Amino acid sequence: MSKPTYNAYVVTEYESGKEKKSAWRQIGVAFAHKDGQGLDVILDAVPVSGRLALRTPKPDEEKTA
């Protein structure tokens, strides 16, 4: 199988003391179609918030994807 074009994350905002933070949890991957006209998204979980963040994998994440 080819390497994913994107990693899919659910992002949860929270406060730690007075500081606002974000927790990023990887829940899947996305692969670009060969013709460049869309993506196939494969999820292991569905974000309850409805928000899904797609990010290109970092070099160290490509080895584990």
Secondary structure, DSSP 4 states (H G I P E B T S, - for coil): -PPPSEEEEEEEEEEETTEEEEEEEEEEEEEE-TTSS-EEEEESS--TTS--EEEPPPHHHHTT-
